[in-house]
Amino acid sequence: YDVLEHLCRRLPGDADVEAIGKLEMPKPERAADMLPSPTDAFLWSKSVFLMLFQEARAQNLKKQEEARANDRDQPDLTDKLENPDQQNSKIKLTRRVGRINCCSMDVTTREIRVSESSFGTVAAPGCIVPWTPAGGDAPLVGKAYYEIEIREGSDYSCLQVGWASLALTQVNHEYSGGVGDFMASWAVDGFRQAKLGEGKTEHFDVPIWKMGDRIGVAIDLVELKMSVIYRDVDTDSAVTKVVFQNLEGIEEGVFPAVSLADCAFTFHFAEGDCKLWPSDGTFKGVESFVCNDWKKRHDDFQKDMTEKALEDPIKYQRNSETKLMRWIGKVESCSMDVQTREISSNQFSTIAAPSCVVSNGKSALYEIYIVSVGGAMHYSLGQKQSGPRLH
């Protein structure tokens, strides 16, 4: 067991069978050491470890495939968050990203949490804040605000609070990203003192969040910026800091979204429930932006974006360094979900990354991940990614 433990410590977290097989074994210095002791024990433990590793990996892959099959077979499976008790609520909350039933809500306190060791995204997709060009005449100006109250938190918590465009689709499986990790979404996380936007994470100087804190996030689609508001403990006054400016991809509007792990919180959407507020009096509470046709607007946008992603990669694949295009085949013969990066085709076609040119004397590698036979596949170009869905 000591040898196995030593072996485990030498392996990186994403090690595969090939990496284990290439590990160098200690060589004996004297003939007496050839007796069935350290070296033979190492050989035996290595072979056992390889067997256990392969078995565990096979079981894990089987469970993942069963989970995906279950999600495909039960697309209308009721989510714990989407329960009948929300029927009387003006604003419906939904699980946007994460395993089905990973998120839950106490209907009395409206406290939201995720199951242990899970990471999920909760959103109010029915509250679509419209893009309002400067100088435009719109019945409802695109300036919205909401707050969250932290009910539980720890040093290991993750709470990405912000906004997402209609590009944030509903994904019913484990996913390594949240609000701010996807295209056209932006968030701030005070537990980690970070801001996340368009797939990039950077340090952001805010006081570390703790249980009981109230955090406000404002979106301004006139000046194209997002701000965070918190209470200064020394002065007991509200502090406003701009998190992002020059937002892009907001033409179809944005809605509130929060990703969380190892914590719990409650939303506050009504103006009367918010204790902090932007100094600019032109902001409205999120409940003012409830849309009756929000499902149709989301579905239409997703269909349009998926069909055009490979035809207009500059627009729809902004946050990807490697742009993919339909290279050979009829127009609309293939499509791509820009969030999950699944590519599917209804006829023979060719997808290419024409901007990645390997020069003479150089070598390169890329991988694909088959989601379903005859269906869709993932692509991964460049550095191998980590997370629940390995490429």
LINNORWO-V122255 format. One record per helix or strand of 3 or more residues. SS is the DSSP state (~ for helix, > for strand). FROM is the first residue (numbers start at 1). TO is the last residue. If there is no record, write none. Layout:
BEGIN
ss:SS from:FROM to:TO
ss:SS from:FROM to:TO
END
This chain:
BEGIN
ss:~ from:2 to:10
ss:~ from:17 to:21
ss:~ from:31 to:34
ss:~ from:38 to:73
ss:~ from:84 to:86
ss:> from:94 to:97
ss:> from:103 to:105
ss:> from:111 to:114
ss:> from:120 to:123
ss:> from:143 to:152
ss:> from:158 to:165
ss:> from:185 to:189
ss:> from:194 to:197
ss:> from:200 to:203
ss:> from:214 to:220
ss:> from:225 to:232
ss:> from:237 to:245
ss:> from:254 to:261
ss:> from:264 to:268
ss:~ from:271 to:273
ss:~ from:286 to:289
ss:~ from:294 to:308
ss:~ from:313 to:316
ss:> from:325 to:328
ss:> from:334 to:336
ss:> from:342 to:345
ss:> from:350 to:352
ss:> from:366 to:370
ss:> from:376 to:381
END
